[in-house]
Amino acid sequence: MKQILHIFLKDTRRFWPEILVSLAITAGFIWLCPGEWQRAGIYGADSYSLAGGSLMAMSSALEVLVPVTWWLLIARVIQAESLVGDRQFWLTRPYEWKKLLAAKVLFVVAFIYLPIFIAQCLLMLLGGFNPVSYIPGLFCNLLLLTGILVLPIVALATVTSNFARLTLTLLGVAPGLLILAAISALAAMRGSSIATPIDSRISFVCLFCVCVAAIAKQYARRDARLSRLLLVAIPVLFVASGLIAPDVLLINRTHPLVAGQAGAPVQLSYHLDPRTGFSASVGTPASIIGIPIPLEANTATEGTIVVFEGAKADIEAPDGAHWTSPWQRLDVPYQVPGENHDYLTLFTMPRALYNRWKGMPLSVHVTYELSLAKAAPATRVAMPMSDFAVPDFGVCTPLTNWMIPFNEATGIACRSALRQPTITYISLVWSDAPCNGKPAEAGSGVQGSGWAGGLDRETADFGISPVKTVSFLLSNGLKDQRGQEPRYLCPGTPITFTRYDLIRRAQAEVSIRDFHLPDLPRGQD
């Protein structure tokens, strides 16, 4: 223990300038971040002002600089006792590698983990959340930061001899990551398999374990070649995890297929309204064609919504030719409670196949990956002109600016702790006229609504800030299409938050006989 403290204190005295820079940037982020929450929202005038935009840019820049200072600290402290080569001076002291590694871990805990943990607790307090109630989520966020940021930087620092080589290595890794991201995006555009939570966890575990193995190996044996090979194997493991656990097996596990249409939690039927024409669409790239499938969905449970997440199409031509798509991600708007349950889904297929089969009567079988969520008891809040808490959702604030009277708002902005809230339906009544001291009544105002959150129930999302801005758009917030005249929310306006809890994930199927591929819009064929 004495040797561990000796190395730790030596590093603290040597790298105090880097420590101060890291702490100063973290403190600046704590100072500026809350202002960004207040300016969040599409109708907030501060978002358009020069000062408001500058502060938001500074806050975003500091959020990026915080991990950059970690990179500087880690590189300096790890490479103070170089692990590359065979002429390390610290071997003659001698330092035991286990105690040397423990001293470096203690340094990282003291000057990276402890400051960011305190910063996150302070940000939660400033955001209106009690950090004591979110201790598991805060530690989960630290685990994500460890596996995605800290461990990779430490591993690269152990296999490079100095800061310049580490910087060059990171500059070389960055284009590779961009290329992989571009390939993934292109594959997604071409209708590749969708990612699943299980697949993401497998990738995270692979990254975490390989980095730990490379660090331990380098400290124990100082075999840079083997440690570098381990790090190079990370992208190979990512690809292998997708091959070992194919998308079909993962989706069948998370979304089981119910045998027989009668036992399915939701009944899907092809619903083509002859009064409504649907056209195919040209995708990106142009070699992909989007095929619309209008559906009617009926659930056995009242107050249940259907969330379409993915689809896989199996098409058979009259000549017996088959084509089966991989699982494709869907972006289908949630239904509005009380309205019909009609949906428009879209899967993509190669343009060459579309041109070949256009005009033929096809047999189409589509399997949908979907989730069902049921409404919980609604929370109704009379909007004050200050921050207000919504149970199981977050904290919201009215959006005001200098162009409108003090007792009026043009919308609300909300924030949540550690992750996006559970999917929630927000409804209210807008006032066309300026407020006269009382909120608009349901019969005289204009109904506005929107969806916020999602069905993912992770303990925490990855991020430096533990307070997340909730993204949503309330309908009918503007009087005209040009967006120059807003509607108003008056003090006391009732705002209803209806949370939907996940009750089941499943697959549902629909079969269509004599289906004809729709025409492309004129000028795109």
Beta strands, then each sheet from edge to edge (+ up, - down):
strand 1: 266-270
strand 2: 281-282
strand 3: 288-299
strand 4: 304-316
strand 5: 322-324
strand 6: 328-329
strand 7: 342-350
strand 8: 362-375
strand 9: 379-382
strand 10: 388-390
strand 11: 394-398
strand 12: 412-417
strand 13: 424-430
strand 14: 446-452
strand 15: 467-470
strand 16: 494-515
sheet 1: 1+ 3- 2+
sheet 2: 1+ 3- 7+
sheet 3: 5+ 4- 6+
sheet 4: 5+ 4- 8+ 16- 9+
sheet 5: 5+ 4- 8+ 16- 13+ 14-
sheet 6: 10+ 11- 12+ 15-
end
